[in-house]
Amino acid sequence: MRLIEVDNRQTYCAIFDCCCRKLNNVHPQRLRHRFLNVGHFVDHMFVLIFAKAAFSAGLTFGLAEDGANAEMIPYGIPSLLLYGACAPVAAYLADKWHRNGMIVVFFVGIGLASIGTSFAETPLQMGFGLAVLGIFAAIYHPVGVTMVIHGGGNVGWRLGINGVWGHMGVAAAPLITGFILADFDWRMAFIVPGVISIMIGVGYAQFVKRSQIEQFEAIAREKEMIGFAPGWKRALCALTLITAAGGFIFGTITFVIPRMFEVSLTEVTVDVATTGMLAALVFAVASFAQLITGRIVDRHQVRPILMTIALGQPVFIGLMALQSDYALFFATFVALAFIFGQVPITDAVLSRYVPDEWRAKTLSFKFLLNLIIGALALLCARYILGAGGGFEMVMTVTAASAVMIVVGALLLPTQAQGERLC
């Protein structure tokens, strides 16, 4: 038995040494982007742990089984509010202090907050822990995405990869949490990811300390455009309109699709678990559209690409209102591909008009607007469903809102003078 233990230790050490050697051979900028991509995954996953663990936690706190989930949901609202509201604060601190330092704070802070939440003994204590988690989660989007953009080159491709990692975090949250709940309890669902996040944060701190990434960033900063590019006011007006409409669409779609599949895929399946898996599948696969649009936007002018993506959204979202079963599934997949494909385009546009010193602030307000409109979209969807409008009416209203993205694309300057300056 002891010989087996020694052999296992040697095997683990060999694997660890191999990983370290491979990491040492990776260019510092590429390795930093890998950390940032993992950070996007972590950010979205941690925010959604509660959605899956709320029911189990409610039972532990003594709530009735038939109302545990509904009674626990309000305790997660402060977390979501702070997730958006603290983004401008995070951007300010990153610009005044240190972006790399803020990413370390993000990984370690969200991990500690998650572990702290696991010690809650009442719903109120859990709500407080989740609120702290939301504060740290707010760091990533204004700071992390700014760092992904920084450095020029294939910005669209990097944003596409980063966006896919974020959406994989959304898809993985219920899956990972479900696996942990199957063998342990809700507390472990917060502890295990929390410990891993802290380890990643420590690893990133060591990477920043030992690598020459600060020198690479300084060189890249010298190549950045100075000041706002010509046409930036019109571009930001267009982005504001697109962000507002996009937030409404994304908030509605993510809320409606799982239940819509349960009701409208009766010839495919009536099993709730299966329809949930189909919803997760269509979200995950469609997110890879970001890689395609990210690659294209690096090589061509933005306006016609954005216009194509914008025109596809009202068409295919509108088709969702008219279809059922397999036709609905495929219409949803195409619609989501157009919706997700827009993400790297808008951030790439921002990078081409807004200088580095203002990007974190601009991204923070973009993220905040997206969340606020997304929350209003949930209220709108609930009102329509409560009034008997059905999912068809929800999709019709959502398709109509997608027309505003077309308007935003038309508003974007024809010649993006700042396109090659990022």
C-alpha positions as CSV (number, residue, x, y, z in Angstrom):
1,M,0.0,0.0,0.0
2,R,2.8,2.4,0.9
3,L,4.5,1.7,-2.4
4,I,1.3,2.6,-4.2
5,E,1.1,5.9,-2.3
6,V,4.7,6.7,-3.2
7,D,4.1,5.9,-6.9
8,N,1.0,8.2,-6.8
9,R,3.0,11.0,-5.3
10,Q,5.6,10.6,-8.0
11,T,3.0,10.6,-10.7
12,Y,1.3,13.8,-9.3
13,C,4.7,15.5,-9.1
14,A,5.6,14.5,-12.6
15,I,2.2,15.9,-13.9
16,F,2.7,19.1,-11.9
17,D,6.3,19.6,-13.2
18,C,5.1,19.0,-16.8
19,C,2.4,21.6,-16.4
20,C,4.8,24.1,-15.0
21,R,7.3,23.6,-17.9
22,K,4.5,24.1,-20.4
23,L,3.3,27.3,-18.7
24,N,6.9,28.6,-18.6
25,N,7.0,28.2,-22.4
26,V,3.9,30.2,-23.0
27,H,4.3,33.9,-23.9
28,P,3.4,36.1,-20.9
29,Q,0.6,37.9,-22.9
30,R,-1.0,34.7,-24.0
31,L,-0.8,33.3,-20.5
32,R,-2.4,36.4,-19.1
33,H,-5.2,36.1,-21.6
34,R,-5.8,32.5,-20.5
35,F,-6.1,33.7,-16.9
36,L,-8.5,36.4,-18.0
37,N,-10.6,33.8,-19.9
38,V,-10.8,31.6,-16.9
39,G,-11.8,34.7,-14.9
40,H,-14.8,35.3,-17.2
41,F,-15.8,31.7,-16.7
42,V,-15.5,32.0,-12.9
43,D,-17.4,35.3,-12.8
44,H,-20.5,34.0,-14.5
45,M,-20.4,30.6,-12.8
46,F,-20.2,32.0,-9.2
47,V,-23.1,34.5,-9.8
48,L,-25.3,31.5,-10.8
49,I,-24.3,29.0,-8.1
50,F,-27.1,30.3,-5.8
51,A,-29.8,29.8,-8.5
52,K,-29.2,26.0,-8.3
53,A,-28.3,25.8,-4.6
54,A,-31.2,28.0,-3.3
55,F,-33.6,25.1,-2.8
56,S,-31.2,22.9,-0.9
57,A,-30.2,25.9,1.3
58,G,-33.8,26.8,2.0
59,L,-34.5,23.2,3.2
60,T,-31.5,23.5,5.5
61,F,-32.8,26.7,7.0
62,G,-36.1,25.0,7.8
63,L,-38.2,26.4,5.0
64,A,-41.1,24.3,3.6
65,E,-40.3,22.2,0.6
66,D,-43.0,23.6,-1.6
67,G,-41.9,27.2,-1.1
68,A,-38.2,27.0,-0.3
69,N,-37.0,28.0,-3.7
70,A,-39.4,31.0,-4.0
71,E,-38.7,32.2,-0.5
72,M,-34.9,32.1,-1.1
73,I,-34.8,33.9,-4.4
74,P,-35.3,37.5,-2.9
75,Y,-32.1,37.0,-0.9
76,G,-30.1,36.8,-4.1
77,I,-31.4,40.1,-5.5
78,P,-28.9,42.4,-3.6
79,S,-26.1,40.3,-5.1
80,L,-27.3,41.0,-8.6
81,L,-27.8,44.7,-7.9
82,L,-24.3,45.1,-6.5
83,Y,-22.9,43.0,-9.4
84,G,-23.9,45.9,-11.7
85,A,-23.7,48.9,-9.3
86,C,-20.2,48.2,-8.2
87,A,-18.8,47.9,-11.7
88,P,-18.0,51.7,-12.1
89,V,-16.3,51.6,-8.6
90,A,-14.1,48.7,-9.8
91,A,-13.2,50.5,-13.0
92,Y,-12.2,53.6,-10.9
93,L,-10.1,51.6,-8.5
94,A,-8.4,49.7,-11.4
95,D,-7.4,53.0,-13.1
96,K,-6.3,54.6,-9.9
97,W,-4.4,51.6,-8.5
98,H,-3.6,48.5,-10.6
99,R,-5.5,46.4,-13.1
100,N,-3.6,43.2,-12.5
101,G,-4.0,43.7,-8.8
102,M,-7.7,44.1,-9.2
103,I,-7.9,40.8,-11.0
104,V,-6.0,39.1,-8.1
105,V,-8.6,40.8,-5.7
106,F,-11.4,39.4,-7.9
107,F,-10.2,35.8,-7.9
108,V,-9.3,35.8,-4.1
109,G,-12.2,37.9,-3.0
110,I,-15.0,36.0,-4.9
111,G,-13.5,32.8,-3.6
112,L,-13.5,34.0,0.1
113,A,-17.0,35.4,-0.3
114,S,-18.2,32.1,-1.7
115,I,-16.6,30.1,1.2
116,G,-18.0,32.7,3.7
117,T,-21.5,32.2,2.2
118,S,-21.3,28.5,3.0
119,F,-21.2,29.2,6.7
120,A,-24.6,30.9,6.7
121,E,-27.1,29.7,9.2
122,T,-30.1,31.8,8.1
123,P,-31.4,33.1,4.8
124,L,-30.4,36.6,5.8
125,Q,-26.8,35.6,6.5
126,M,-26.8,33.9,3.1
127,G,-28.1,37.0,1.4
128,F,-25.3,39.0,3.0
129,G,-22.7,36.6,1.9
130,L,-24.1,36.6,-1.7
131,A,-24.1,40.5,-1.6
132,V,-20.3,40.4,-0.8
133,L,-19.9,37.9,-3.6
134,G,-21.7,40.3,-6.0
135,I,-19.3,43.1,-5.1
136,F,-16.2,41.1,-6.0
137,A,-18.0,39.7,-9.1
138,A,-18.5,43.3,-10.3
139,I,-14.7,43.6,-10.8
140,Y,-14.3,41.4,-13.8
141,H,-16.2,42.9,-16.7
142,P,-14.9,46.5,-16.5
143,V,-11.3,45.4,-15.6
144,G,-10.9,42.0,-17.3
145,V,-12.5,42.9,-20.6
146,T,-10.4,46.1,-20.7
147,M,-7.3,44.0,-20.3
148,V,-8.4,41.6,-23.0
149,I,-8.8,44.6,-25.4
150,H,-5.5,46.1,-24.4
151,G,-2.5,45.5,-26.7
152,G,-4.1,45.8,-30.1
153,G,-3.8,43.0,-32.7
154,N,-6.7,40.6,-33.1
155,V,-9.0,42.3,-30.6
156,G,-12.1,40.7,-32.0
157,W,-10.7,37.2,-31.9
158,R,-9.6,37.6,-28.3
159,L,-13.0,39.1,-27.3
160,G,-14.7,36.1,-29.1
161,I,-12.7,33.6,-27.1
162,N,-13.3,35.5,-23.9
163,G,-17.0,35.6,-24.5
164,V,-17.2,31.9,-25.1
165,W,-15.5,31.2,-21.8
166,G,-18.0,33.5,-20.1
167,H,-21.0,31.7,-21.6
168,M,-19.5,28.4,-20.7
169,G,-19.5,29.6,-17.1
170,V,-23.2,30.3,-17.5
171,A,-23.8,26.8,-18.9
172,A,-21.5,25.1,-16.3
173,A,-22.9,26.7,-13.2
174,P,-26.0,24.4,-12.9
175,L,-24.0,21.4,-14.1
176,I,-21.1,21.7,-11.6
177,T,-23.4,22.8,-8.8
178,G,-25.7,19.8,-9.5
179,F,-22.8,17.3,-9.4
180,I,-21.7,18.7,-6.0
181,L,-25.2,18.7,-4.6
182,A,-25.6,15.0,-5.7
183,D,-22.8,13.9,-3.5
184,F,-22.5,16.6,-0.8
185,D,-24.6,19.5,0.3
186,W,-25.2,23.2,-0.7
187,R,-22.3,24.3,1.5
188,M,-19.8,22.4,-0.5
189,A,-21.3,23.8,-3.7
190,F,-19.9,27.2,-2.5
191,I,-16.7,25.9,-0.8
192,V,-15.2,23.8,-3.6
193,P,-15.3,26.6,-6.3
194,G,-14.2,29.1,-3.7
195,V,-11.1,27.2,-2.9
196,I,-10.3,26.8,-6.6
197,S,-10.8,30.5,-7.3
198,I,-8.4,31.5,-4.5
199,M,-5.8,29.1,-5.9
200,I,-6.2,30.7,-9.3
201,G,-5.8,34.1,-7.8
202,V,-2.6,33.2,-6.0
203,G,-1.3,31.7,-9.3
204,Y,-2.1,34.9,-11.2
205,A,-0.4,37.0,-8.5
206,Q,2.8,34.8,-8.9
207,F,2.6,35.1,-12.6
208,V,2.4,38.9,-12.5
209,K,5.3,38.9,-10.1
210,R,7.6,36.6,-12.0
211,S,6.8,37.4,-15.6
212,Q,7.6,40.5,-17.6
213,I,4.0,41.2,-18.3
214,E,4.2,44.7,-16.9
215,Q,6.9,45.6,-19.5
216,F,4.8,44.2,-22.3
217,E,1.8,46.2,-21.2
218,A,3.9,49.4,-21.0
219,I,5.1,48.8,-24.6
220,A,1.6,48.1,-25.8
221,R,0.3,51.2,-24.1
222,E,2.8,53.4,-26.1
223,K,1.2,52.0,-29.3
224,E,-2.4,52.8,-28.1
225,M,-4.3,55.7,-29.7
226,I,-4.1,58.9,-27.8
227,G,-7.5,60.5,-27.1
228,F,-10.9,59.6,-28.6
229,A,-11.0,58.6,-32.3
230,P,-13.0,60.9,-34.7
231,G,-16.7,60.1,-34.6
232,W,-16.6,58.7,-31.0
233,K,-19.7,60.6,-29.8
234,R,-21.8,59.1,-32.6
235,A,-20.3,55.7,-32.0
236,L,-21.0,55.8,-28.3
237,C,-24.6,56.8,-28.9
238,A,-25.0,53.8,-31.2
239,L,-23.4,51.5,-28.7
240,T,-25.7,52.8,-25.9
241,L,-28.8,52.0,-28.1
242,I,-27.4,48.6,-29.0
243,T,-26.5,47.8,-25.4
244,A,-29.9,48.7,-24.1
245,A,-31.7,46.6,-26.8
246,G,-29.2,43.8,-26.3
247,G,-29.7,43.8,-22.6
248,F,-33.5,43.5,-23.1
249,I,-33.1,40.6,-25.5
250,F,-30.6,38.7,-23.5
251,G,-32.5,39.1,-20.3
252,T,-35.7,37.9,-21.9
253,I,-34.3,35.0,-23.8
254,T,-32.3,33.5,-20.9
255,F,-35.4,33.8,-18.7
256,V,-37.9,32.4,-21.2
257,I,-36.2,29.7,-23.2
258,P,-35.9,26.9,-20.5
259,R,-39.7,27.2,-19.8
260,M,-40.6,27.7,-23.4
261,F,-38.9,24.5,-24.3
262,E,-40.9,22.6,-21.6
263,V,-44.1,23.9,-23.1
264,S,-43.4,23.9,-26.8
265,L,-41.2,20.8,-27.4
266,T,-43.9,18.3,-26.6
267,E,-43.2,16.2,-29.7
268,V,-39.5,16.1,-28.9
269,T,-39.7,15.4,-25.1
270,V,-41.9,16.1,-22.1
271,D,-39.1,15.4,-19.6
272,V,-38.1,18.5,-17.6
273,A,-34.5,17.4,-17.2
274,T,-34.2,16.8,-20.9
275,T,-35.6,20.1,-22.0
276,G,-33.3,21.8,-19.5
277,M,-30.3,20.0,-21.1
278,L,-31.5,21.0,-24.6
279,A,-31.7,24.6,-23.4
280,A,-28.2,24.4,-22.0
281,L,-26.9,22.8,-25.2
282,V,-28.4,25.5,-27.5
283,F,-26.9,28.2,-25.2
284,A,-23.4,26.6,-25.2
285,V,-23.1,25.7,-28.9
286,A,-24.6,29.1,-30.1
287,S,-22.0,31.0,-28.0
288,F,-19.2,29.8,-30.4
289,A,-20.6,32.2,-32.9
290,Q,-18.5,34.8,-31.1
291,L,-15.4,33.2,-32.5
292,I,-16.7,33.7,-36.0
293,T,-17.7,37.3,-35.7
294,G,-14.6,38.1,-33.6
295,R,-12.4,36.8,-36.4
296,I,-14.4,38.6,-39.1
297,V,-14.4,41.9,-37.3
298,D,-10.6,41.9,-37.1
299,R,-10.4,41.7,-40.9
300,H,-13.2,43.8,-42.2
301,Q,-15.1,47.0,-41.5
302,V,-17.4,46.8,-38.5
303,R,-20.5,48.5,-39.7
304,P,-21.7,46.0,-42.4
305,I,-20.9,43.1,-40.1
306,L,-22.9,44.6,-37.2
307,M,-25.7,45.4,-39.7
308,T,-25.9,41.8,-40.8
309,I,-26.0,40.5,-37.2
310,A,-28.6,43.2,-36.3
311,L,-30.9,42.3,-39.2
312,G,-30.8,38.6,-38.3
313,Q,-32.0,39.0,-34.7
314,P,-35.6,40.3,-35.3
315,V,-36.1,37.8,-38.1
316,F,-35.1,34.7,-36.1
317,I,-36.5,35.8,-32.8
318,G,-39.7,36.5,-34.6
319,L,-39.6,33.0,-36.0
320,M,-39.4,31.6,-32.5
321,A,-42.8,33.1,-31.8
322,L,-44.3,31.0,-34.7
323,Q,-42.6,27.6,-34.3
324,S,-42.7,24.6,-32.0
325,D,-40.8,21.4,-31.5
326,Y,-37.8,20.8,-33.8
327,A,-38.4,24.0,-35.8
328,L,-38.4,26.0,-32.5
329,F,-35.2,24.3,-31.4
330,F,-33.3,25.2,-34.6
331,A,-34.8,28.7,-34.8
332,T,-33.7,29.3,-31.2
333,F,-30.2,28.1,-32.0
334,V,-29.9,30.5,-35.0
335,A,-31.4,33.4,-33.1
336,L,-28.9,32.8,-30.2
337,A,-26.0,32.6,-32.6
338,F,-26.9,36.1,-33.9
339,I,-27.4,37.4,-30.3
340,F,-24.2,36.0,-29.0
341,G,-22.3,36.9,-32.2
342,Q,-23.0,40.6,-31.5
343,V,-21.0,40.6,-28.2
344,P,-17.4,40.9,-29.5
345,I,-18.5,43.3,-32.2
346,T,-19.7,46.0,-29.8
347,D,-16.7,45.7,-27.6
348,A,-14.4,45.8,-30.6
349,V,-16.2,49.0,-31.7
350,L,-15.6,50.5,-28.3
351,S,-11.9,49.7,-28.4
352,R,-11.6,51.5,-31.8
353,Y,-13.1,54.8,-30.6
354,V,-12.3,55.0,-26.9
355,P,-8.7,55.3,-25.6
356,D,-7.3,52.8,-23.0
357,E,-7.5,55.2,-20.1
358,W,-11.3,55.5,-20.6
359,R,-12.2,51.9,-21.6
360,A,-12.7,50.5,-18.1
361,K,-15.1,53.3,-17.1
362,T,-17.0,53.0,-20.4
363,L,-17.3,49.2,-20.1
364,S,-18.5,49.6,-16.5
365,F,-21.4,51.8,-17.5
366,K,-22.1,49.6,-20.5
367,F,-22.3,46.5,-18.2
368,L,-24.4,48.4,-15.7
369,L,-26.9,49.5,-18.4
370,N,-27.1,46.0,-19.7
371,L,-28.0,44.6,-16.3
372,I,-30.6,47.3,-15.6
373,I,-32.3,46.7,-18.9
374,G,-32.1,43.0,-18.4
375,A,-33.9,43.2,-15.1
376,L,-36.6,45.3,-16.7
377,A,-36.9,42.7,-19.4
378,L,-37.7,40.1,-16.7
379,L,-40.5,42.3,-15.3
380,C,-41.8,42.8,-18.8
381,A,-41.8,39.1,-19.6
382,R,-43.5,38.2,-16.3
383,Y,-46.2,40.9,-17.0
384,I,-46.9,39.5,-20.5
385,L,-47.1,35.9,-19.2
386,G,-49.2,36.9,-16.2
387,A,-51.6,38.8,-18.5
388,G,-52.1,35.6,-20.6
389,G,-50.0,36.8,-23.6
390,G,-48.0,33.6,-23.8
391,F,-44.5,33.0,-25.0
392,E,-45.5,34.0,-28.5
393,M,-46.2,37.5,-27.4
394,V,-43.0,37.7,-25.3
395,M,-41.0,36.7,-28.4
396,T,-42.9,39.2,-30.6
397,V,-42.1,42.0,-28.2
398,T,-38.4,40.9,-28.0
399,A,-38.2,40.8,-31.8
400,A,-39.6,44.3,-31.9
401,S,-36.9,45.5,-29.5
402,A,-34.2,43.9,-31.7
403,V,-35.1,46.5,-34.4
404,M,-33.4,49.0,-32.2
405,I,-30.1,47.2,-32.8
406,V,-30.6,47.8,-36.5
407,V,-31.1,51.5,-35.7
408,G,-27.9,51.5,-33.7
409,A,-26.0,49.8,-36.5
410,L,-27.2,52.5,-38.9
411,L,-26.2,55.2,-36.5
412,L,-22.6,53.9,-36.3
413,P,-20.2,56.1,-38.4
414,T,-19.8,54.7,-41.9
415,Q,-16.0,55.0,-41.9
416,A,-14.6,54.0,-38.5
417,Q,-11.5,56.2,-38.5
418,G,-10.3,54.6,-35.2
419,E,-10.6,51.0,-36.5
420,R,-7.0,50.3,-37.0
421,L,-5.7,52.3,-34.1
422,C,-6.6,50.0,-31.3
